[in-house]
Structures are given as structure tokens and as C-alpha cells.
Amino acid sequence: MTAEGFLEGRRLQMARGVLLQCIMGGYPPARFYGSDDSDLALVPDPAQIHRLPWSKQPRAFAICDADELTGESSNLSTRGQLKAVIKRYAGLGLAPVVATELEFFVFAPNPDPTQNFQPPIGLDGRREDGQSAFSVSSSNGLRPFFSEVYECMAALGLPRDTFMHEMGVSQFEINLLHGDPLLLADQTFLFKHLLKEVALKHGLTVVCMAKPLAHTPGSSMHIHQSIVEIGSGRNVFSDDAGQETATFRHFIAGQQAAMADFTALFAPNVNSYQRLCHPFASPNNACWSHDNRAAGLRIPASSPVARRVENRLPGADANPYLAIAASLAAGLYGIEHKLEPSEPIQGEFEVPDNLSLPCTLHAALERLKRSQLAKELFGQEFIEGYIASKTLELTSFYDEITPWERRVLAAQA
């Protein structure tokens, strides 16, 4: 939209079905978004209008809500779903607080998708070989790129907590500062967009796939969650003596109760399960533990005021609005129904059958399809539309024969 049109308040409308567009560009049948495929209004959030610092031509970027023309939020909007969950907490006098940890890979350009990704050539003229994890000099070879990333983050008001090289080859992690869930979802979304745009300027490719390289750790989007009282700001996961509260236990139990049903919301792509089924601290379970990275729900070591629950299931490919909404909705369900969690696990452990999660997109979608809880918390229209869109993507994947199949199976009798 032109700047003049935007400043005049001209309404931007979009077909409702676009909210269910699949990643290949197609759409499920119109019955999933209304046979008329009527319009939605894109309503900009005044707090999320940004001048784009990486663009030579003056441009701005506005994060919008997708609202029905009657004024209410569209059921198909993931941002709207997150706002609805936050509103439910507010009705109890509570406010969730979240932080995201986003991992990503920086690669050389990859114009041929049949070829593996490669790390870029750094300032020293060499490609990283994977020995730089957690090193203080690990990003030196990509210093111009990361310098501009930091500058653009500052220009967009994106505060960063910590940044490090992760375990994979040319894999990095950013920790965003904790705060309001909607703000963190916006920041996570905007940061991913920023990464890709700045990378293109530097002749690089940023990849947020869950598992872009074999035999290498995948990329997560861990979600740290706590709840405070509105007004006092007190963390309701800790009592006056600094001990765990019943609300803390109920929140964990709600997460456990919903994780299998919600796996397709946290792990939305075929590739997501490559990360989960070949885990490098990427647990595919609903166990919980104090500071054990093999558990799907980890309680990091912290002071009582910072007591929180880390959901380790979502990958970097997850929709931040939907993943945060699903995780918080699960916790609220546990609080409202006063559910009790399993016993915490420590050390080496085997996952009980009732705490294991789907390990393929097909299985996850089938579980979601049967979930009354998902339809209760997010509405039948959203869940059925989401499944329809993801089923199109899964079918497209099955329409292709992979190099592994040709290499290994062609010679079989």
C-alpha cells in the first residue's frame, strides 16, 4: 500500500481463504473458509508499524490483525487466537509472560534444492566445519552480517537478551527478552523476517527449517512461560516461601494433557519430525523435569521470582503466534480444571506410553483431528481449516520420490 493510502486510513481487505493458504501456494476446499471466500479487513497494530532499516527505498512494515468486516477477530487468525487466550487469562486476573529462544542456520546460497546446504565462506576465506559451538569467536567469519542484524534489531526496537553459536554447523540462537506474549510473538515473527532480508543483502541464506542438515542438531523455538497477577506482578508459580504452588503444578499438567493433541501445532511440517525423531536435546515427549533437557517440559534452574516452564517441543519452523497460543491455552486448561502432573523425571529415563507424542506429521494430524480439546480451545473452524491446509502439504510431499528411495530401493528385488 502507498504511504499516502495508509496514512489516510484506507482499509486494506484480503480474501478470507488466504489465512488457510498452504506453503506451496494452494488452498483447501472453500468450505473450510466460507464458500463465498468473502473479505477480511487487515487492521494495523499501531505499536507494530516499523520503518525497514535494511531497505534503501523508504518502506514500512505493519503487523495487522485479520478481522471480519463485522469487526470481530477472524477465527482463522493465529494472532487473533493468541489474543483470545491472553484475554481468558485476564478474566482470571492473570497475565502470562513468555520468552522465545529461536535457533537458525546461516548458509551459502542454495539455488539447487537437490544439493545439501553448505555453510558460507567467512571473512577468513573458509567454511565453518562445526567446531565453533559456544565459542567467543564463533560469529567472526560472518561479522558484517551480524553487525547489520544487531543494527536492524535496535532500529526496530527488538531487545535481545543473549546470542550464541549453537551446536550445528553455522547454527545460531537468539534469546528475546521475556514479556507480553503478543509482543513476543510479534518480535519473533519480525526477527525471522529481518534475518532473511539482511541475509539476502549479504549474499547469504538464513534457514529456519526444523532440520536442514542430517546428522546435525535441528533448530528449536523453545517457549519460556510464567504467569503473574495483574496489578501486583507476583509470579503465581511461587508462593511467599519461594516454593512451587498448586497453580504451577496445574499449569504443567495442562501442558502434559494437551501436548500430544497439539503436536501438529508445535511441529507443523514434514521436516519438523526429522528434528524430533533424531533428537539432539529435542525431546518428543510430554515428561517434565527440573533442568533436564531430555524432557519436553523443562523447569530451568532459577530464583522463585523467575520460576517458569520451558516448552521444548516447538521448532524454529513453528508459527510463533500459534505455538505460544497453544502452549498457554494448554496451561490455562490445567489451571481451570486443577489437573495434576505426572511425577518429574531426572537423569536417564524411558518415556511412558501416555506421555509419548506423535512422531510423523500424518500421526500428529490424525491426533489433532480426533481432539475435542483442540476444538474446544481454538474452535472447530480453525482446527478443521488448519488440518485441511496441512493435509494438502503432506499430500504434496507424498507426491514426490526422494533421493533416498531411488538410491536404496531401486536395486531391491
N, C-alpha and C positions, 0 to 999 in steps of 0.2 A: 504494500500500500504506500502511496506517496505520503510524505511528511505532512503536506497540506491536508490531505484527506483524513489522516489520523488526528491531527490537531483540531479539525472541525468536528470531530466526534462521529464521523461517518461509520455506520455499523458494517462490520465485515461478517458475512454469512458463509456457511460451508455446509455441504451435504452431510446429513447425519451418518450416512454409511461410512464416511471417511474414518470415523473412530474405530471401525472394525476392519479397516484395510489391513491385509496381511503383508508380511515383509517382502513378498515377491511382487506386490502391487495389486493383486486381485482382491475380490470381495466374496464373502459368503452370500447365500441367497438373501434377497431383500427382506424376507420375513423376520430376519434377526435384527433389523434396524428400522423396520417400518416400511411397508410396501410402497408408500409414497416417496420414500427417501427424501423427506422434507428437510428444510434447512435448520441449522443451529446458528446461534449468534456467538461469535468469538469476542468475549468481553475481556479487555486487557486488565491485568492487575496493576494498579498504579505503582506498587512497590517493586514491580519486576519489569520495568522498561529501562533498557540499557543501550547506551551508545557502544557500538562494537569497536574495541580498540585495535583489533587486528586488520580492520578494513581500511584501505586507502580512501575509497569513496565513502563519504559520511553515510552511515547506516545505523539503524537502531533495531533492537530486538525486543519484542514484547511477549511475555508469557501470558496466555489467556485462559480463562475458564470457558468451557463449552456449555452454553446454557440453551435450554429450549426457548423458542420465541415467546413462550408464555412467561418466562422469567426464572423458572426453577432450573437447577443444575441438571444436566443430562445424566441419566443413569449409566450411560456408556462412557462417561468421562472418568478416567482414573484419578485426575486431580480432584474432581468432584467427589469421588468415593473417599479419598483421603480426608477432605474437608468434613464429610459426613461422620467419619469415625472420630475426628477431633471434637466435633460438636457433641457426640454422645458422651465422651469423657467429660466435657464441660458441664453437661447436665448432672453429673455426679460431683461437681466441684473440683474436678481433677484436670490436669494438663499434662499430656505426655511430652517427654523430652527425648530427642534422638540425636544420634551422630552416625554418619556413614564413613566406612573405610572403603575406598574404591581402588582396585588394582587394575592395571592396564599394561599393555605391551607397546613398545615403540619399535617399529620395523622399518626396513628399507621399502621402497615402493614394490608392490606385488601385482604387476599387470596381468600375470598368468596365474589364475587360481588353481591350476593343476600342480603348481610348484609350491614347495614349502615356504613359509615366511622366513626371512633372514633378518638378523639384527643389522642396523645401519652401520655404515663406515663412520667412525668417530673422528674427532679432531686429530687423533694420533695416526689416522690412516688405516686403522684395523677395525675388525668386527669383534664385538664382545664375545667371549667364549663361555660365559656363565659363571665366572669366578668372582663376580663383583657384588654378590648379595651382601647387603648391610654395610658395605664399605663406605668410608667417608669420601672417597674419590669416585664413587661408582657412576655419577652422572657427569663427570668432567668431559667425557667424549661428546656429550650432547649439550654442552653448556649454553650455546646460543639459543637452542630450542627451549630449554627450561628457563632461561632468563626471561624470554618473552612470555612464557606461560605465567611466571610469577608476576610480571608487569601487568599482564591482562587480568589476572585474578584481582590484583589490587585495584585496577581501574573499574572492575565490575563489582567491587565490594564483596569479594568471596574470601573470607578469612580462612586461612589454613592452619591446622594445628601442627602436624608432623608430616614429613615427606621422606621416603626412603626407597632404596633399591630393594626389590623383593627377590624371592628365591629363583625365579625363572630368568632365562636369558633375555636381557633388555626389558625386564619387567619392573614396574614401579608401583608405589602405593601412595595415595594421598589420604590423610585423615582430616575431615572437615570438622570444625568446631561444633559442639553439641548445641541444640536449640530447638525452636519450634519445628514440629515435623513437616509442616507445609513449606516452611522456609528451607529446611534441609533438603527436601525433595527437589525444590526449585534449584537450589545451589548445585546439587548433584547432577541434575539434568543439564544445567547451564555449563558446568565444568566439563562434562563429556563433550558437549558441542565445542567449547573453547579448545579443548585438546586437539580435536580433529582439524579444526580450522588453522590453528597455529602450526600444526604438523605439516599441513599442505604447503604453507609458506616456506617451510624449511626443507622441503623435498623428502618428507618422512610420512609414515603411515602409522596412526595410532589405532590399535585394535582392542576393543572391549568384549571380544568373544570370551565365553567362559573357559574355553580350552583351545587356544590356537595352535599349540605345539604338542606333539606327542612326547611322552617321557619327561614332561616338564610340568611343574605346578600350574594349575589354572588360575583364573582371576575371579576374585570374590567381590561382593559388596556387603560386607558384614554390617549389621544394623545394631547399634547400641541403644538400649531403651531403658528409661526410668520414668517415674510418674511423680509429679509434685502436686501439692494442694494449691489451688488458685487462691491467691491472697498471701498466704504465709510463705509459699515456696518450699515447704518442707517435703523432702523425699519420703513418700509413703512406703517405700520398701524397707525403711529402717525405723525402729522405734526410738524412744528417748534414751534408751540404754545402748543404742547402736546395734541392736540385734535385728535379725530378719523378722519381718512382720507376716501376718496371715495374708495380707494383700500381695506381698512378694511371692509367696507360695502359690496363691491363686493365679497370679499372672503367668508364672511358669507353667502351671497345669493347663491353662488355656492354650498356651503355645503348643504344648505337647498334644493336646486333644485335636488341634486343627492342622498340624504340620503336614500330615500325610494327605489330607484333603486339599491343602493349599500348595502342595509341591509344584504344581504346574504354574502357579502364580509367581513363585520364587525362582523357578527354573524353567523359563518359557520356551526354550528352543531345543532342537535335537542335540546340539552341541553341549548344552548345559549338563547333560548326563555323562558326557566324557569326563568332565571335571569331577562329578560326584562319584562315579564308579571307578575312578582311578585316583583315589584321594591322596593328596599331599595336604594334610590338615584341612580337608574339605569334607567334613562328615555328613553322610547321608543317613542321619538318624535323628530321633526326637528325644534322645537322652539329655540329661542336664548334669552339670558338674561345676565345682568350684575350680576354675582355672585349668581345665583340661581341654586342649584344643581338639581332641578326638570326639568331643560331644557336640551335637548340633546346637545345643543351648549352653553357652559358657557364661559363668559368673566371673568376670575379671577381678583380680585382686585389687581392692580399693578401700578407701575410707567409707564409713557408713553413709556419709552425705552423698557419696558418688556411687552407691550400690546400684547396679544396673544388670540387665540381661542382654547378652550378645547373641543375636540370631545369626548363625554362621552358614545357613543354607543358601541365601541368595547369591547368585553370581553377578559379575560385572555386567552381564547382558540383561539383567532384570530391569523392568520399568521401575524407577525409584518411587514414584507415586503409589503404584500398585503394591510393591513389595512392602513398603512401610505401612500402608493401609492394612494389608493382610496380617502383618505381624502384630500391629497394635490392636486390630479387631479381635484377633485370637486371644491376646492377653486380657482384653476387656471382657470377653466371653467367660474366661476363667474367673475373673473377679466377680462378675454378676451372678455366676452360678456357684461360687465358692468351691471350685474344684480343687482337688489335692493332687500334687505331682507325685511321680514315682520317687523312689529313693535316689539321691545323687550318686553318680558313679565316679570312681577315681582310678587312675592307673590303667593297665590293660583291661579290656572288658569285651564281652560279646553282646551285641545288640539284641535285646529281646524282640520276638516277632511283633509284638504290639507297638514297638517303638521304631520299627524299620519303615523306610519310606520308599515310594515308587522309584525305580531306577531306570526307567525309559520315559520318553515323552508320551508314548501311547498309554502306558500304565498310569501315568500321572493324570492324563486327560480322562481316562476311564474312572479314576477315583474321584476326580472333580465332578464328573457327570453324575455320579451317584450321591454327591454330598448335599444333604439338606441344609447342613450348617452353612455352606458357602452361599447357597441361595437365600438363606435367612439373613446373612450379614451383608451381602452385596446385591441382592435382588436377582430374580430369575432371568430378567432380560440381560443383565450384564454377564452373568455366568454362562448362559447359553450362547450369547454372541461371542464371548471370548473363546469358548470351546470350538465354535464353528470356524473362527478365524484360524486358530491353532491347528485344527484338523486339516484345513487347506494346506498349511505349511508342511505338516507331516506327510500328507499325500504327495506333495511335490518332491519331498526328499526321497520317498519310496519309488518315485518315478525314475530315479537315476541309479545307475550301477556304478559302484565306487571302484577306484583302482585296486583296492584290496581284493575285492571279489574277482576281478579279472586276473590279478596276479596269482592268487592262491587257488581259486576254484576252477579256473578254466581247464586245468590239466587233470582234474579229478574224473574218475570214471562215472 
